[in-house]
Amino acid sequence: MSKWDKLLSRITTLSNDLRFDEVRRILESYGYCVKAPRGGSSHYTFRKQGYPPITIPKHEPIKKVYLEMIRAVLESEGLEDENN
């Protein structure tokens, strides 16, 4: 199993030790662009054309509620790939 597969597996199982950089790498690979916060905020916004934005605070580790949002994105992206 490759590092990428292990990382995706950790997302789908809602691992409680994921780091922000790992989440960022996954979302960017799915075509999301990151917008850095302004004014001292720790919340980063990930945007992709045709999809609602995802806002995630840069805290270590990433909380489960945000991992559930990311997992939903990955599952919807996977479903679209299967349909095309």
C-alpha positions as CSV (number, residue, x, y, z in Angstrom):
1,M,0.0,0.0,0.0
2,S,1.5,3.4,-1.0
3,K,1.7,6.4,1.2
4,W,-1.1,8.1,-0.7
5,D,-3.4,5.1,-0.2
6,K,-2.6,5.0,3.5
7,L,-3.4,8.7,3.8
8,L,-6.7,8.3,2.1
9,S,-7.4,5.3,4.3
10,R,-6.7,7.5,7.4
11,I,-9.2,10.1,6.1
12,T,-12.0,7.5,5.4
13,T,-11.5,5.9,8.9
14,L,-11.6,9.3,10.5
15,S,-8.1,8.9,12.1
16,N,-7.7,11.3,15.0
17,D,-4.0,12.1,14.3
18,L,-4.2,13.8,10.8
19,R,-2.2,17.0,10.4
20,F,-3.4,20.1,8.5
21,D,-0.7,19.7,5.8
22,E,-1.9,16.2,5.0
23,V,-5.5,17.4,4.7
24,R,-4.3,20.3,2.5
25,R,-2.4,17.9,0.2
26,I,-5.5,15.7,-0.3
27,L,-7.8,18.6,-1.0
28,E,-5.4,20.2,-3.4
29,S,-5.0,16.9,-5.3
30,Y,-8.8,16.9,-5.8
31,G,-8.6,20.4,-7.4
32,Y,-9.3,22.6,-4.4
33,C,-7.4,25.9,-4.1
34,V,-6.6,27.1,-0.6
35,K,-7.2,30.7,0.6
36,A,-5.0,31.8,3.5
37,P,-6.7,33.6,6.3
38,R,-6.4,37.3,6.9
39,G,-6.5,39.3,10.1
40,G,-5.0,36.7,12.4
41,S,-7.5,33.9,11.8
42,S,-6.5,30.3,11.8
43,H,-9.3,29.2,9.4
44,Y,-8.3,28.2,5.8
45,T,-10.9,28.1,3.1
46,F,-10.6,25.5,0.3
47,R,-12.6,26.3,-2.9
48,K,-13.4,24.4,-6.1
49,Q,-15.6,25.5,-9.0
50,G,-19.1,24.1,-8.6
51,Y,-18.6,22.9,-5.0
52,P,-19.3,24.6,-1.7
53,P,-16.3,25.9,0.1
54,I,-14.7,24.0,3.0
55,T,-13.3,26.0,5.9
56,I,-10.9,24.2,8.2
57,P,-9.0,25.7,11.1
58,K,-5.2,25.0,11.2
59,H,-5.1,23.1,14.5
60,E,-3.2,19.9,15.2
61,P,-4.7,17.4,15.0
62,I,-7.7,18.1,12.8
63,K,-11.0,17.6,14.6
64,K,-13.3,14.8,13.6
65,V,-16.1,17.1,12.3
66,Y,-13.8,18.5,9.7
67,L,-12.6,15.0,8.7
68,E,-16.2,14.0,8.2
69,M,-16.6,17.0,5.8
70,I,-13.5,16.0,3.9
71,R,-14.6,12.3,3.7
72,A,-17.9,13.4,2.3
73,V,-16.1,15.4,-0.4
74,L,-13.9,12.4,-1.3
75,E,-16.9,10.1,-1.5
76,S,-18.8,12.6,-3.7
77,E,-15.7,13.0,-6.0
78,G,-15.4,9.2,-6.2
79,L,-19.1,8.9,-7.2
80,E,-18.7,11.4,-9.9
81,D,-15.6,9.7,-11.3
82,E,-17.5,6.4,-11.4
83,N,-20.5,8.0,-13.2
84,N,-18.3,9.6,-15.9
